[in-house]
């Protein structure tokens, strides 16, 4: 079972002390790895079951199947776990003995991500059921469910089966993350950080629908709701060219008064030939980059491909 204690030494994450760094992908992967390393018997047993060969056994009467070579190897490793225990890995991924190998067999096959995810998810549920303070996986899920609009009744059921923390815990974690974001905003808007011009906050409430024309089970139109925003700071390269004396309320009023007398023409808003060519080149570059990275491989290097 995972070690007791507060993260990162243990498996307990205090919702009132949650930070954005804990919910990043590297930290989540480190937590998953530590969980499987600290529950090797259950993890490898689940992997062996998920990787079991579907070929029928030689005796068709009893319906049993002969274990595959992979399953036999995994079960052999499970039996030897007591005599060769794997090294413990802390939740932050920093191992005290990095040279000691962990006895986890490689997962092969086309369903590798699915098998791995199912195995460590069950381990997380069992760990949470045995000790409700082992809540790293569940706390992350509770925030995802809250952001995606899962109702409190459904979240209560997910908490009951060990997939999520309670809605109250999610709100406490969200409050902690809000305080951290508030501190970052204050830092960005401080006079020391931006003495000339404060950054802009751009945000909008989004409501858009992903429409599906051919409805089927699990394939239907979905409405997404949310708030999207970011902080736009002035590039440091142009700050020296700004004159603080001209960035006053009086200067702003004068600029607005002068702008009110400008004749508005459609050409002011239409793209120029140069901008159109640049936009076309950008699209071609992005398409070529995706093709060369994920789809095809260049066989003739004599012809340079724009990226």
C-alpha positions in Angstrom: 0.0 0.0 0.0 1.2 3.6 -0.5 3.0 5.2 2.3 1.2 7.4 4.8 2.0 11.0 5.2 1.5 14.3 3.3 2.5 14.7 -0.3 5.2 14.5 -1.6 6.5 12.1 1.1 3.1 10.3 1.4 0.0 9.7 -0.5 -2.2 12.3 1.2 -2.9 15.6 -0.5 -4.5 18.3 1.6 -7.2 20.0 -0.4 -6.6 23.3 1.4 -2.9 23.3 0.4 -3.3 22.1 -3.3 -1.3 24.0 -5.8 -1.3 24.1 -9.6 2.1 22.3 -9.7 0.5 19.1 -8.3 -2.0 18.9 -11.2 0.6 19.1 -13.9 1.2 16.1 -16.1 4.7 15.2 -14.8 3.5 15.2 -11.2 0.4 13.1 -12.1 2.6 10.6 -13.9 5.0 10.5 -10.9 2.0 9.8 -8.6 0.8 7.0 -10.9 4.3 5.5 -11.0 4.7 5.6 -7.3 1.3 4.0 -6.8 2.0 1.1 -9.0 5.5 0.6 -7.5 4.1 0.5 -4.0 1.3 -1.9 -5.0 3.3 -4.3 -7.3 1.4 -7.5 -6.5 -2.1 -6.1 -7.4 -0.8 -4.1 -10.3 1.0 -7.0 -11.9 -1.9 -9.3 -11.3 -4.2 -6.9 -13.1 -1.8 -6.5 -15.9 -1.5 -10.3 -16.3 -5.2 -10.6 -16.4 -5.6 -7.8 -19.0 -2.9 -9.3 -21.1 -4.2 -12.9 -20.9 -4.2 -14.8 -24.2 -7.6 -15.2 -25.7 -6.7 -18.5 -27.4 -8.9 -21.4 -26.2 -7.2 -24.2 -24.2 -6.6 -27.7 -25.4 -9.5 -28.9 -23.3 -12.7 -27.3 -24.7 -15.0 -29.1 -22.2 -14.1 -27.0 -19.1 -13.8 -23.8 -21.0 -10.4 -22.9 -19.4 -7.7 -21.4 -21.4 -4.0 -22.0 -21.2 -2.0 -19.1 -19.7 0.1 -17.2 -22.3 3.8 -16.9 -22.0 3.5 -13.3 -21.0 1.0 -14.2 -18.2 3.3 -17.0 -16.9 6.2 -14.6 -16.8 4.2 -12.0 -14.9 2.9 -14.5 -12.4 6.5 -15.7 -11.9 7.5 -12.2 -11.1 4.5 -11.8 -8.7 5.5 -15.0 -6.8 9.1 -13.7 -6.4 8.0 -10.3 -5.1 8.4 -11.3 -1.5 12.0 -12.3 -2.0 12.8 -9.4 -4.3 10.7 -6.4 -3.2 10.8 -3.4 -5.6 12.2 -0.2 -4.5 9.8 2.4 -3.1 9.3 5.5 -5.1 8.1 8.7 -3.4 5.1 10.5 -4.9 7.2 13.3 -6.3 9.2 10.8 -8.4 12.5 11.2 -6.6 13.7 7.8 -5.7 16.2 7.4 -2.8 17.8 4.4 -4.6 17.7 5.2 -8.3 19.9 2.3 -9.2 17.5 -0.4 -7.9 15.3 -1.7 -10.7 11.6 -1.9 -10.1 10.0 -5.3 -10.9 7.3 -4.3 -13.3 7.1 -6.2 -16.6 6.8 -4.3 -19.8 3.3 -4.0 -21.2 3.2 -4.9 -24.9 0.5 -5.0 -27.5 -1.9 -2.7 -29.2 -3.9 -2.0 -26.0 -0.9 -0.9 -24.0 -2.3 2.5 -22.8 -5.7 1.0 -21.9 -4.2 -1.9 -20.0 -1.9 0.3 -18.0 -4.6 2.9 -17.2 -7.1 0.3 -16.1 -4.5 -1.4 -13.8 -3.3 1.7 -12.0 -6.8 3.1 -11.8 -8.0 -0.1 -9.9 -4.9 0.2 -7.7 -5.9 3.8 -6.9 -9.5 2.8 -6.1 -8.3 -0.1 -3.8 -5.8 2.2 -2.0 -8.5 4.9 -1.5 -11.0 2.3 -0.2 -8.5 1.0 2.3 -7.4 4.5 3.4 -9.4 7.6 2.4 -6.3 9.7 2.9 -4.7 8.2 -0.2 -6.5 10.7 -2.3 -4.1 12.0 -5.0 -5.9 10.4 -7.9 -9.4 11.1 -6.5 -8.7 14.8 -5.8 -7.5 15.3 -9.4 -10.6 13.6 -10.7 -12.9 15.6 -8.5 -11.7 18.9 -10.0 -12.0 17.5 -13.5 -15.6 16.4 -12.8 -16.5 19.7 -11.3 -15.1 21.6 -14.3 -16.8 19.3 -16.8 -20.3 19.8 -15.2 -20.7 16.5 -13.4 -23.7 16.8 -11.1 -23.3 16.4 -7.3 -25.4 13.3 -7.3 -23.1 11.6 -9.8 -20.0 12.8 -8.0 -21.3 11.3 -4.8 -21.6 7.9 -6.5 -18.1 8.3 -8.0 -16.8 9.1 -4.5 -18.6 6.1 -3.1 -16.8 3.7 -5.5 -13.4 5.4 -5.0 -13.0 7.3 -8.3 -13.4 10.8 -6.9 -13.2 12.9 -3.8 -16.3 14.6 -2.4 -17.7 17.7 -3.9 -16.9 19.6 -0.7 -13.2 18.6 -1.0 -13.2 19.7 -4.7 -14.5 23.1 -3.7 -11.8 23.4 -1.0 -9.1 22.5 -3.5 -10.6 25.0 -6.0 -10.5 27.7 -3.4 -6.8 27.0 -2.7 -6.0 27.1 -6.4 -8.0 30.4 -6.6 -5.8 31.9 -3.9 -2.7 30.9 -5.8 -4.0 32.4 -9.0 -4.9 35.6 -7.1 -1.3 35.9 -5.9 0.0 35.5 -9.5 -2.4 38.2 -10.6 -1.2 40.6 -7.9 2.4 39.8 -8.9 1.8 40.5 -12.5 0.0 43.8 -11.8 2.5 45.1 -9.3 4.3 48.3 -10.0 7.7 46.5 -9.7 6.8 44.0 -12.4 5.2 46.4 -14.8 6.2 50.0 -13.9 5.2 51.5 -17.2 2.0 49.8 -18.4 -0.1 47.2 -16.6 -1.1 44.0 -18.5 -4.5 43.3 -19.8 -6.9 40.6 -18.6 -8.8 39.0 -21.5 -11.6 36.6 -20.7 -14.9 35.4 -22.1 -17.7 33.0 -21.2 -17.8 30.3 -23.8 -20.9 28.4 -24.9 -20.4 26.3 -27.9 -21.9 23.1 -29.2 -20.2 20.1 -30.8 -23.0 19.0 -33.2 -23.2 15.4 -34.4 -25.4 14.7 -37.5 -25.5 10.9 -37.2 -26.5 10.2 -33.6 -25.6 6.9 -32.0 -24.9 5.5 -28.5 -22.1 7.5 -27.0 -21.9 9.8 -30.1 -24.3 12.7 -29.8 -24.2 16.5 -29.7 -22.5 18.1 -26.7 -22.8 21.6 -25.3 -19.7 23.0 -23.7 -19.7 25.8 -21.1 -16.8 27.5 -19.5 -14.7 30.6 -18.9 -11.6 31.2 -21.0 -9.1 33.9 -20.3 -5.5 34.9 -20.2 -3.2 37.8 -19.1 -1.6 39.7 -21.9 1.6 41.5 -20.8 3.4 44.1 -22.9 6.5 42.5 -24.6 9.7 43.6 -22.8 11.3 44.5 -26.1 9.0 47.5 -26.7 8.9 48.9 -23.2 12.0 51.0 -23.7 10.4 52.7 -26.6 7.4 53.8 -24.5 7.2 57.3 -23.1 5.6 57.3 -19.6 4.7 60.9 -20.0 2.3 60.1 -22.9 0.6 57.2 -21.0 -1.7 59.3 -18.8 -5.4 59.7 -18.6 -5.1 63.1 -20.4 -3.2 61.5 -23.2 -5.8 58.8 -23.5 -8.7 61.3 -23.7 -6.8 63.3 -26.4 -6.2 60.1 -28.5 -9.9 59.2 -28.2 -10.9 62.7 -29.3 -8.6 62.5 -32.3 -9.9 59.0 -33.2 -13.5 60.2 -33.2 -12.6 62.5 -36.2 -11.1 59.8 -38.3 -13.0 58.6 -41.4 -13.6 54.9 -41.1 -12.9 53.0 -44.4 -13.4 49.3 -45.1 -9.7 49.1 -46.2 -8.7 49.7 -42.6 -10.1 46.3 -41.6 -9.4 44.2 -44.7 -6.2 42.2 -45.0 -3.4 43.3 -47.2 -1.7 41.2 -49.9 1.3 40.8 -47.6 -0.7 39.6 -44.7 -2.6 37.1 -46.9 0.6 35.6 -48.2 2.0 35.4 -44.7 -1.2 33.6 -43.5 -1.0 31.2 -46.4 2.6 30.4 -45.7 1.7 29.9 -42.0 -1.0 27.3 -42.8 1.3 25.4 -45.2 4.0 25.4 -42.7 1.7 24.0 -40.0 0.4 21.3 -42.3 3.9 20.3 -43.4 5.0 20.1 -39.8 2.2 17.8 -38.8 2.8 15.6 -41.9 6.5 15.2 -41.3 6.2 14.6 -37.5 3.1 12.4 -37.4 2.2 11.0 -40.8 5.0 10.5 -43.3 8.8 10.6 -43.4 10.8 12.5 -46.0 12.8 10.2 -48.3 14.4 12.8 -50.5 16.4 15.4 -48.6 17.5 17.1 -51.8 14.2 18.9 -52.0 13.8 21.2 -48.9 10.3 21.1 -47.4 9.2 24.3 -45.8 8.3 23.9 -42.1 
